[in-house]
Amino acid sequence: MPGGSIQSALYVVAAASAAVAFASLVLGMNKLLSPRNPTDEKLMPFECGMEPAGDPHKPVRVRYAALAVLFVIFDAESVLLFAVASRLKGSPAAIGAVGVFALFLAFGLLYAWRKGGLSWR
């Protein structure tokens, strides 16, 4: 079928064009029909229907995020370690590779501990 690939390409182009046209139509109609009467009350940050309880632009502490990333990294690596260890079947080369991997894990944990990454302040 010589025209099949051209027909398929035209179908993809038509579907993409229809998607872009529909999105443009919806966004354009929203821009055209939506009311615009902002007030100070409408521009205020919304917090559960109550007055805001402080400055919304204060800096956020990322201490928990660093601890969470460390947990996810070590958790994922530990799961991979157990998955690989169950498939080893006593091969000395494989045991050495898993041992090196476990040493890297231990070194990373020791480094995070020494840097204070595991302490909660």
C-alpha positions as CSV (number, residue, x, y, z in Angstrom):
1,M,0.0,0.0,0.0
2,P,2.1,3.0,-1.2
3,G,-0.2,5.8,0.0
4,G,-0.7,4.3,3.5
5,S,2.2,6.1,5.2
6,I,1.3,9.5,3.7
7,Q,-2.3,8.9,4.7
8,S,-1.2,8.1,8.3
9,A,1.0,11.2,8.4
10,L,-1.9,13.3,7.2
11,Y,-4.1,11.8,9.9
12,V,-1.6,12.6,12.6
13,V,-1.2,16.2,11.3
14,A,-4.9,16.6,11.2
15,A,-5.4,15.3,14.7
16,A,-2.7,17.6,16.1
17,S,-4.1,20.6,14.2
18,A,-7.6,19.8,15.6
19,A,-6.2,19.6,19.1
20,V,-4.4,22.9,18.8
21,A,-7.4,24.6,17.2
22,F,-9.7,23.3,20.0
23,A,-7.4,24.4,22.8
24,S,-7.0,27.8,21.1
25,L,-10.8,28.1,20.7
26,V,-11.4,27.3,24.4
27,L,-8.7,29.6,25.7
28,G,-9.8,32.4,23.3
29,M,-13.4,32.1,24.3
30,N,-12.4,32.2,28.0
31,K,-10.4,35.3,27.4
32,L,-13.2,36.9,25.5
33,L,-16.2,36.0,27.7
34,S,-14.7,36.1,31.3
35,P,-15.6,39.1,33.4
36,R,-12.7,41.3,34.6
37,N,-13.4,43.3,37.7
38,P,-10.6,42.6,40.1
39,T,-10.9,44.1,43.6
40,D,-8.5,44.2,46.5
41,E,-10.6,41.4,48.2
42,K,-10.5,39.2,45.1
43,L,-6.8,39.7,44.6
44,M,-6.0,38.6,48.2
45,P,-4.5,35.2,48.8
46,F,-7.2,32.6,49.6
47,E,-6.7,30.6,52.8
48,C,-9.7,28.4,53.7
49,G,-12.1,31.4,53.7
50,M,-10.2,33.1,56.5
51,E,-8.0,36.1,56.7
52,P,-4.4,35.1,55.7
53,A,-2.4,34.2,58.8
54,G,0.9,35.9,57.9
55,D,3.0,37.0,55.0
56,P,2.5,34.6,52.1
57,H,5.9,35.4,50.7
58,K,8.1,34.3,53.6
59,P,10.9,31.9,52.8
60,V,10.1,28.2,53.3
61,R,12.5,26.0,55.2
62,V,13.8,23.1,53.0
63,R,15.3,21.1,55.8
64,Y,12.6,18.5,55.6
65,A,13.0,18.2,51.9
66,A,16.7,17.3,52.2
67,L,15.9,14.6,54.8
68,A,13.1,13.2,52.6
69,V,15.4,13.0,49.6
70,L,18.0,11.1,51.6
71,F,15.3,8.7,52.8
72,V,14.0,8.1,49.2
73,I,17.6,7.5,47.9
74,F,18.6,5.1,50.6
75,D,15.2,3.3,50.6
76,A,15.3,2.8,46.8
77,E,18.9,1.6,46.9
78,S,18.1,-0.8,49.7
79,V,15.2,-2.3,47.8
80,L,17.4,-2.7,44.8
81,L,20.0,-4.3,47.0
82,F,17.6,-6.9,48.3
83,A,16.2,-7.6,44.7
84,V,19.7,-8.2,43.4
85,A,20.8,-10.2,46.4
86,S,17.9,-12.7,45.9
87,R,19.1,-13.5,42.4
88,L,22.8,-14.0,43.2
89,K,22.8,-17.8,43.9
90,G,26.3,-17.7,45.5
91,S,28.4,-16.3,42.6
92,P,31.6,-14.9,44.1
93,A,31.8,-12.1,41.5
94,A,28.1,-11.1,42.1
95,I,28.7,-11.2,45.9
96,G,31.7,-8.9,45.4
97,A,29.6,-6.5,43.3
98,V,26.8,-6.4,45.9
99,G,29.5,-5.9,48.6
100,V,30.9,-2.9,46.7
101,F,27.4,-1.5,46.3
102,A,26.7,-2.0,50.0
103,L,30.0,-0.2,50.8
104,F,28.9,2.8,48.7
105,L,25.6,2.8,50.5
106,A,27.4,2.8,53.9
107,F,29.8,5.5,52.7
108,G,26.9,7.7,51.6
109,L,25.1,7.1,54.9
110,L,28.2,7.9,56.9
111,Y,28.8,11.1,54.8
112,A,25.2,12.3,55.4
113,W,25.5,11.5,59.1
114,R,28.9,13.4,59.4
115,K,27.5,16.4,57.5
116,G,24.4,16.6,59.8
117,G,22.0,15.6,57.1
118,L,20.2,13.1,59.4
119,S,19.7,15.4,62.4
120,W,16.5,17.3,62.8
121,R,16.9,20.9,64.0
